[in-house]
Amino acid sequence: MKAEPMFPGTPAAAAALSVATRCYSPALLNHCLRSYLWGVRYGTAHGIVFDVSPAADPESHLLQVATGWEVVGRRPEEFPPDARAEMLARHPRLDFGPALLARFEAQARRKPDSATAASVGNDVAGRIAANPLEDRPPA
C-alpha cells in the first residue's frame, strides 16, 4: 500500500480526531476519514491548494466533491479502482450506507419540508445503493 496522506498536525485537528474517535460509530468515523482523504486526493490531482486562508475557501469545494463521491458515487472517474481498494482496505465502509440512509429517512419523517426529505423523495436510497463503493469490491 502507498503511504497515506497525513492528517493536519494541528492541535485543533488532533482534538477533533480524538473527539470523533470517542463519539462516532466506526462507520461514521471511517466516512469522515475517507471524505478528508478523498478531498486530499482530488485536490492534489487538480492542483488545488488547501489549508489556506478562509477567504479562499477551496476546502468547501473539496468537501463537496469528496462527500458526493463518498455518499452517492459522484465523479467515479476521479477515483481509480486501485485508490478505491486501498482506501477501503484502510478505512472500510462497514454499515455506512444503510446507517446514513436510516438517518436520512428518520429526519425526513421528522421534517417533511426539509432538504433531507426532498433527497429521500428523489431516491437517495437508490443513489446510495448504486455507489461503486457500497457493499462490493471497487469496480
Residue, then its C-alpha position, 0 to 999 in steps of 0.5 A: m500500500k502507498a503511504e497515506p496522506m497525513f492528517p493536519g498536525t494541528p492541535a485543533a485537528a488532533a482534538a477533533l480526531s480524538v473527539a470523533t474517535r470517542c463519539y462516532s460509530p466506526a462507520l461514521l468515523n471511517h466516512c469522515l476519514r475517507s471524505y478528508l482523504w478523498g478531498v486530499r486526493y482530488g485536490t492534489a490531482h487538480g492542483i488545488v491548494f488547501d489549508v489556506s486562508p478562509a477567504a479562499d475557501p477551496e476546502s468547501h469545494l473539496l468537501q463537496v466533491a469528496t462527500g458526493w463521491e463518498v455518499v452517492g458515487r459522484r465523479p467515479e472517474e476521479f477515483p481509480p479502482d486501485a485508490r478505491a481498494e486501498m482506501l477501503a482496505r484502510h478505512p472500510r465502509l462497514d454499515f455506512g450506507p444503510a446507517l446514513l440512509a436510516r438517518f436520512e429517512a428518520q429526519a425526513r419523517r421528522k421534517p417533511d419540508s426539509a432538504t433531507a426529505a426532498s433527497v429521500g423523495n428523489d431516491v437517495a436510497g437508490r443513489i446510495a445503493a448504486n455507489p461503486l463503493e457500497d457493499r462490493p469490491p471497487a469496480 
